[in-house]
Amino acid sequence: MISLLEIKDLSKFFIKDKEKVNVLNKVSFYVKKGEFLSVVGPSGCGKSTLLGLIAGFDKYDEGSIILKGKKILKPSSNRIMVFQDFNQLFPWKTILQNVLFPLNINKKQIALNKRIQLAKNYLKMVKLEGYEDYYPHEVSGGMKQRAAIARALAIKPEVLLMDEPFGSLDVQTRINLQSILIELWKEIESTIIFVTHDIEEAVILSDRIIAMGRSPSSIRDIIVNNLDRPRDRLSTEFIEKAKEIYDKVRE
C-alpha cells in the first residue's frame, strides 16, 4: 500500500495561566492508502485534537500534515469526520435528505435522480434500506450513526476520520456497527483513521494501532495488527494483542 498521509513532528499547545501546555508533542506517523488505522490512549492525551488537526478544523503550531504531497491547512471534502454525537444529522431532514445534502452541494453536475440513487445505495450499505423517509428523532442512536457514516462515505473522501463514533452506544449495537464498518471499508476501499478509548474495538477493526500516552502527549508505539479477519474476541491471539496495546497505553 502507498503512503497517503504523513504527519511529521506535529505539535499543538495551548496557553493556560500564562504557561504553554502541550496537547501534542512531536507526533510523527504515516497512513497508507486503504489502511484502517486506530488511535488509542487515555482521556486528555490528544487523540481528538489530532483528528481535528488532520480534518483541518484547527491549526497546529509545529510540524506538518501532508496529504498526497499537499500541506493540510483547512477543511476539505477529501477528509470527512464522523463524530460521537448523535445530533450530527439535520433534525428537519429525513435520513435520505441528510445523506443527499453533501451530494447536492458537491456533485450538482450529477442528475438529481442519480444523486438520490447514490444516497440510497449508501443507506443500503449501512443496512438502513426502508428508513429513507424517517426523521432522525424517529430512529435509534445506532441508526443515526449509520446514517452519518453513509453521508460521509457518499462524498467519497480520501480519508474518513472517525472520533469515537460508537462510544455512546450499548455493547451489542457497538459490536454490530463494528461489523458493518468493516464490511463497508472492504467494499469501498477507503482509508480510515479511527479514534477510540476501547482497545478491543481497535484490535477488531484495525491494521495498525497508535498507542498514545499522556505527559507529554506523544506516541508510545505503533502496533501492527496482523490477526486474521474476521477476528475472534475470545481467541488467545486477540487477548494477547489487546494486552500488548493496553501495556503500551499505561506505560
C-alpha positions as CSV (number, residue, x, y, z in Angstrom):
1,M,0.0,0.0,0.0
2,I,1.1,3.5,-0.8
3,S,1.6,6.2,1.9
4,L,-1.3,8.6,1.6
5,L,-1.0,10.8,4.6
6,E,2.2,11.9,6.5
7,I,2.2,13.6,9.9
8,K,5.7,14.9,10.8
9,D,6.8,16.3,14.2
10,L,3.3,17.6,14.8
11,S,2.9,19.8,18.0
12,K,-0.1,21.6,19.3
13,F,-0.2,23.7,22.5
14,F,-2.5,26.0,24.4
15,I,-1.7,28.8,26.9
16,K,-3.1,28.2,30.4
17,D,-2.3,30.6,33.2
18,K,0.4,32.1,31.1
19,E,2.1,28.7,30.6
20,K,2.4,26.6,27.5
21,V,0.6,23.3,27.8
22,N,1.5,20.7,25.1
23,V,-1.6,18.9,23.8
24,L,0.5,17.1,21.2
25,N,4.3,16.8,21.3
26,K,6.4,15.9,18.2
27,V,3.9,13.4,16.8
28,S,5.0,11.6,13.6
29,F,3.4,8.7,11.7
30,Y,2.1,7.9,8.2
31,V,-1.1,6.4,6.9
32,K,-1.2,4.0,4.0
33,K,-3.8,4.2,1.2
34,G,-6.6,1.9,2.1
35,E,-5.5,1.3,5.6
36,F,-7.6,1.1,8.8
37,L,-5.6,2.9,11.5
38,S,-6.8,3.3,15.0
39,V,-5.6,5.7,17.7
40,V,-6.0,4.7,21.4
41,G,-4.9,6.3,24.6
42,P,-6.2,7.8,27.9
43,S,-8.5,10.8,28.1
44,G,-6.7,14.0,27.5
45,C,-3.8,12.6,25.5
46,G,-4.7,14.5,22.4
47,K,-6.5,11.8,20.3
48,S,-9.4,14.0,19.2
49,T,-7.1,17.1,18.9
50,L,-5.0,15.1,16.4
51,L,-8.1,14.1,14.4
52,G,-9.3,17.7,14.3
53,L,-5.9,18.9,13.0
54,I,-6.0,16.3,10.2
55,A,-9.5,17.4,9.4
56,G,-8.3,21.0,9.2
57,F,-10.6,22.3,11.9
58,D,-7.7,23.8,13.9
59,K,-4.2,25.0,13.3
60,Y,-1.1,23.2,14.5
61,D,1.9,25.1,16.0
62,E,4.8,23.0,14.7
63,G,5.4,20.2,12.2
64,S,3.3,19.3,9.1
65,I,0.4,17.3,7.9
66,I,0.8,16.2,4.2
67,L,-2.0,14.6,2.2
68,K,-0.9,13.3,-1.3
69,G,2.0,15.8,-1.3
70,K,-0.1,18.8,-0.2
71,K,0.0,20.5,3.2
72,I,-3.3,20.4,5.1
73,L,-4.3,23.9,6.3
74,K,-8.1,23.9,6.2
75,P,-11.1,21.6,6.0
76,S,-11.8,19.8,2.7
77,S,-14.3,17.3,1.3
78,N,-11.4,14.9,0.9
79,R,-11.3,14.5,4.7
80,I,-14.7,13.9,6.3
81,M,-15.3,13.5,10.0
82,V,-17.9,11.3,11.8
83,F,-18.4,12.4,15.4
84,Q,-19.7,10.6,18.5
85,D,-22.6,13.0,18.9
86,F,-25.9,11.5,17.7
87,N,-27.1,15.0,16.8
88,Q,-24.8,15.5,13.8
89,L,-27.7,14.9,11.5
90,F,-30.1,17.7,10.4
91,P,-33.2,17.1,12.5
92,W,-35.5,18.7,9.9
93,K,-34.3,16.5,7.1
94,T,-35.2,12.8,6.6
95,I,-32.5,10.2,6.7
96,L,-32.3,10.2,2.8
97,Q,-32.2,14.0,2.7
98,N,-29.3,14.0,5.2
99,V,-27.3,11.7,3.0
100,L,-28.2,13.7,-0.1
101,F,-27.2,17.0,1.4
102,P,-23.4,16.9,0.7
103,L,-24.1,15.3,-2.7
104,N,-26.4,18.2,-3.6
105,I,-23.6,20.7,-2.7
106,N,-20.6,18.9,-4.1
107,K,-22.0,16.9,-7.1
108,K,-24.5,19.2,-8.7
109,Q,-23.2,18.1,-12.1
110,I,-24.8,14.7,-11.4
111,A,-28.5,14.4,-12.2
112,L,-30.8,14.5,-9.2
113,N,-32.2,11.0,-9.8
114,K,-28.6,9.7,-9.9
115,R,-27.8,11.5,-6.6
116,I,-30.9,10.0,-5.0
117,Q,-29.9,6.5,-6.2
118,L,-26.4,7.0,-4.9
119,A,-27.6,8.1,-1.5
120,K,-30.0,5.1,-1.4
121,N,-27.1,2.8,-2.3
122,Y,-25.1,4.0,0.7
123,L,-28.0,3.7,3.0
124,K,-28.4,0.1,1.8
125,M,-24.7,-0.5,2.6
126,V,-25.2,0.6,6.2
127,K,-28.4,-1.5,6.4
128,L,-30.9,1.4,6.5
129,E,-32.9,0.4,3.5
130,G,-36.5,1.2,4.3
131,Y,-35.7,4.0,6.6
132,E,-35.2,6.7,3.9
133,D,-38.2,8.8,4.9
134,Y,-37.7,8.6,8.7
135,Y,-36.5,11.7,10.6
136,P,-33.6,11.4,13.0
137,H,-35.8,11.6,16.1
138,E,-37.7,8.5,14.8
139,V,-34.7,6.2,14.8
140,S,-32.2,4.8,17.3
141,G,-28.8,6.2,18.2
142,G,-27.2,3.4,16.2
143,M,-29.3,4.1,13.2
144,K,-28.3,7.8,13.4
145,Q,-24.6,6.9,13.4
146,R,-25.1,4.6,10.4
147,A,-26.8,7.4,8.6
148,A,-23.9,9.8,9.5
149,I,-21.4,7.2,8.1
150,A,-23.5,6.8,4.9
151,R,-23.5,10.6,4.5
152,A,-19.7,10.8,5.0
153,L,-19.0,7.9,2.6
154,A,-21.3,9.3,-0.1
155,I,-18.8,12.1,-0.7
156,K,-16.1,9.5,-1.3
157,P,-13.4,11.2,0.8
158,E,-9.7,10.3,0.6
159,V,-9.7,9.8,4.4
160,L,-12.6,9.1,6.7
161,L,-12.0,10.4,10.2
162,M,-14.0,8.8,13.0
163,D,-13.9,10.3,16.5
164,E,-15.3,7.6,18.9
165,P,-18.4,7.2,16.7
166,F,-19.6,4.2,18.7
167,G,-18.6,5.4,22.1
168,S,-22.1,6.2,23.4
169,L,-23.8,3.1,22.1
170,D,-24.7,-0.1,24.1
171,V,-22.3,-3.0,23.7
172,Q,-24.5,-5.1,21.3
173,T,-25.2,-2.1,19.0
174,R,-21.5,-1.2,19.0
175,I,-20.4,-4.7,18.0
176,N,-23.0,-4.7,15.2
177,L,-21.8,-1.4,13.9
178,Q,-18.1,-2.5,14.0
179,S,-19.0,-5.4,11.7
180,I,-20.9,-3.1,9.4
181,L,-18.0,-0.7,9.3
182,I,-15.5,-3.5,8.4
183,E,-17.8,-4.6,5.6
184,L,-18.0,-1.0,4.3
185,W,-14.3,-0.5,4.5
186,K,-13.6,-3.6,2.5
187,E,-16.3,-2.7,-0.1
188,I,-15.3,0.9,-0.7
189,E,-11.6,0.5,-0.1
190,S,-11.4,3.8,1.9
191,T,-8.7,4.9,4.3
192,I,-10.0,5.3,7.9
193,I,-8.4,6.9,10.9
194,F,-10.5,5.8,14.0
195,V,-10.1,7.3,17.5
196,T,-11.3,5.1,20.4
197,H,-10.9,4.5,24.1
198,D,-11.8,0.9,23.6
199,I,-8.7,-1.2,23.0
200,E,-10.8,-4.3,22.0
201,E,-12.6,-2.2,19.4
202,A,-9.2,-1.1,18.0
203,V,-8.0,-4.7,17.7
204,I,-11.2,-5.8,16.0
205,L,-11.1,-3.0,13.4
206,S,-7.5,-2.0,12.7
207,D,-4.5,-2.9,10.5
208,R,-2.3,-0.8,12.8
209,I,-2.9,0.9,16.2
210,I,-1.2,4.0,17.5
211,A,-0.9,3.9,21.3
212,M,-0.7,7.4,22.8
213,G,0.4,8.4,26.2
214,R,-0.1,11.5,28.4
215,S,2.6,13.9,29.7
216,P,3.9,14.6,27.2
217,S,1.1,13.7,24.8
218,S,3.0,11.7,22.3
219,I,3.1,8.3,20.6
220,R,4.2,5.4,22.8
221,D,4.2,2.9,20.0
222,I,2.6,1.9,16.7
223,I,1.5,-1.7,16.8
224,V,1.0,-3.8,13.6
225,N,-2.2,-5.9,13.9
226,N,-1.8,-8.9,11.7
227,L,-4.6,-11.0,13.2
228,D,-6.6,-12.8,10.5
229,R,-10.0,-11.4,9.7
230,P,-12.7,-12.0,10.8
231,R,-11.3,-11.6,14.3
232,D,-12.4,-13.7,17.3
233,R,-12.6,-11.6,20.5
234,L,-12.2,-14.7,22.6
235,S,-9.2,-16.2,20.9
236,T,-5.8,-16.3,22.8
237,E,-4.2,-14.2,20.0
238,F,-6.8,-11.5,20.2
239,I,-6.5,-11.3,24.0
240,E,-2.7,-11.1,23.8
241,K,-2.8,-8.4,21.2
242,A,-5.2,-6.3,23.4
243,K,-2.9,-6.8,26.4
244,E,0.1,-5.7,24.3
245,I,-1.7,-2.4,23.5
246,Y,-3.0,-1.9,27.0
247,D,0.5,-2.3,28.4
248,K,1.8,0.4,25.9
249,V,-1.0,2.9,26.8
250,R,-0.5,2.6,30.6
251,E,3.3,2.8,30.5
